[in-house]
Amino acid sequence: MLVGLTLLLLGFAVLVVLLPWGIRWGLQRALRDNGHPMVVVEDVDFNLFTGRLVVYAVDARSAEEKQIALGETRLRVEWWPLLSQQFMIEDIVIRDVTIDITQTEDGEIVLGGLLLPGEDESDSEPGFFSRWGVGTGNIDLENVTVRLAIPHLQTAMTIYAAHVDPMRSWIPDEASA
């Protein structure tokens, strides 16, 4: 009994220690699998108990030199709403970002070298995620540079500071769309 409890606690401790490394590896792998052969993620901090996640210094470049560069991203996931099929991210702070957004001649949007999926109108059944509510707390952006390239226009803009109020899809007056 004591040995089992000790092994359980040891296993939990290993999980807590290795989880930030696993998130970092998963982020790098996801970006590489989606057309970014050169990916660097400096560090990831994650507290399983508070839901606080901090990702430091992400730099990803695609073969076409499209870029996603994040200086620092902080957010906190709320665990209790998951029991009600609600995914809630509180207190999002994104700092020192550079991202390329392009639109192809076909109208497809490419975000930092990642092709965004279009809407599939052939699927009339609601999917798994459409049954879930999604919400955010305050979103703060600091020093965000967007390099936009659409047909007949190329420009860059920098957002030095922006604040977005909370949104919750399960509260109609706060839904974003």
Secondary structure as UniProt FT lines:
FT   HELIX           2..33
FT   TURN            34..35
FT   STRAND          38..47
FT   TURN            48..51
FT   STRAND          52..61
FT   TURN            63..64
FT   STRAND          67..78
FT   HELIX           80..84
FT   STRAND          86..103
FT   TURN            105..106
FT   STRAND          109..111
FT   TURN            112..113
FT   STRAND          114..115
FT   TURN            121..122
FT   HELIX           129..131
FT   STRAND          133..136
FT   STRAND          139..150
FT   TURN            151..152
FT   STRAND          153..164
FT   STRAND          167..168
FT   TURN            169..170
FT   HELIX           172..174
//
